[in-house]
Amino acid sequence: MRQPAKPERLRHSDDWHDCADFPMQGPMKSIDEMKAEAFARWQQEYDLLHAQRKEQGLATIELVHADDEASTFTHAYQDEFQALKDQISAAGIEVEAPFLAVDSADAVSGHTGELIVSAALVTGIMIGFVAAWLQKKNGRKIILRFGDRVIEATTKEQLRWSRSKNSYSWLVRP
């Protein structure tokens, strides 16, 4: 009686680049090339997300900290961001804040620094809250996005929202 064939073993190689079982598809990319490709994919997804938010009538307000402040995923930044979000919610403005869970022993999970709010509410009191955050420290920046429209502001005076017939437009004072 014939014995069933044993499965063929994978060939071991100390140099995996030469291993015939795992052929390379051209030369290995540099880390910079891989980072650039990953960033391009992320940017496409981010642009699509903003297009979807625009269709839903939502604007994104990104709070960018100053260079000499704690980075986004630190306890100090997260505490300040949460306090601002709580103040906005207490004023009766419905706001979402994306959250990122980080799986690392020394990392802090938390909000990404974005506030998602109805574009119709990016007026008066809402701008007052983010402008107050902006003015607490030199070097801070607010990035407002509504679809592909973007405004960056480093001062309260640069912020102005205008609603025209059936559409929203961002205006920057010179």
N, C-alpha and C positions, 0 to 999 in steps of 0.2 A: 504494500500500500504506500502510496506516495505521501510524503510529509508536506503540509502547507508551507509555502515559502515564507521565510522570516521577513518581517518588514526591513527594508533597507535602512541602515543606520545613517544618521546625518554625519557627514564628514567633519571632523574636528580640525580647526586650524587656529594657530596662535594669532594669526593675522586675519581678522574677519574681512578685510578688504579683498583678500585673495580667495575667499571661500566661494566655491562654485555653487554651493547651495543657496547663497544669498548674493546674487549678482548685483553689482552697483549699476545704477542708471546714470552713467556719465561721472564726471569728477565730483567729488564731494564739495558742497557749497560752504562758503565761509560763514562764520557766525553773523557777520554784518549782512550778508545776503539773506540768510534765514530770518534775521530780525526784520529786514526791509520787507520781505514777503509776508511775514506775520502781521506787520503793521499795515500793509496794504489791504490784507483780508479784513483786519479789524476796522479799518477806515471805511471799507465798503459796507460792513455790517452796521457801523455807527451811522453812516449816511442813510441807510435804509430805515434804521430805527427812527431817525429824525423825520424822515418822510412819513412814516406811519403815525408818529405823534402829531405832525401837522394835519394829517387827514382827520385825526381825532380832536383837533382844535387845541392841542397841548403845546406849551412852550417849555423849553429847558433853560434853567438858570444854573450855570456852573460857577461855583465859588472857588476861585483860584487863590491859594494862600501866597504870601510874600516869600521870596527866596530865603529869608532868614527866619521863617516860622517853621513850626513842626510840620512834617509832611502829612498827607491825608490820612494815612493809616497809623496814626498815633493816638494815644488816649487824649492828649491835649486838644488836637484838632476835632476828634470825634465828640468830645464834651461840648466844645463851642458850637459845632454844627448842630448837635441835638438840641441845644438851648435855643438856637435860632429857629429850628424847625418847630419846636414846641411853642414859641412865641407866635409864629405864623398861624399854627393850628388854633391856638387860643383866640386869635382874632377872627376865627370863623372861616379862614381860607383853607380849602381842601388842597393839600399838597402831598405829593409822593416823593420819596427819597430813595433811589436805588441803593441796595445794600450788597456788599461783596463779602462772602465768607472766605477767609484765607486759611489754608491748612498748613500752618507752620508754627512751631513752638514759640518763636520769638516775634511773630507777626500779630497785628491787631486787625480783626475783621471789623467792618463798619460801613458807613455810608460812603458813597463814591464822591461826594461833594456836589452832587447835582440835586436840584429841586425841580420837580415836574409839576406844572400848574396849568390850569386852563389859560389859554392865551388872552382871553377876555379879562382875566384877573390881574394881568401884569400891568397894573396901573397903580396910582396913588399909594395905598397902604403897603402893597406888596413891594413896590419899588422902595418905599421908605424903609422897610425891614432890611432889604439887601444893601441899600445905600448906607445904612447905619453900620452893617457888618463891614462894608468896604472901607469906611472912614476910620475904623478902629486901628488900622495899621497901614502905613505907607507901603506901597508895593503890591497891595492886593488888587485883584482884577475880577470883574464879573463878565462872564460870556453868556449872552442871551441868544438862544437859537429858536427859530420858528421855521421848520423845514430847512431849506437851504439858505435862509436869511440869517445872518450872524452880526451881532454887534458886540464889541468889546469895550468895556468902560473901566477906567481906573479912578473916576471921580463921579460924584452924584450928579454934577452938572451935565455929564455926557449921556445920562440916561433920559430917554423920553420915548413914550409909547404913543403911537397914533393909530387910530382905527379909521379906515376909510370905507367907502361903500363896498360891502361884501368881502372885504379883504383887510388884512393887517399889514402894516408896513413899519419897519424899524427906522427910526431917525436918529441921527447923531448930530448934536450941536457942534459946530466948528470950534 
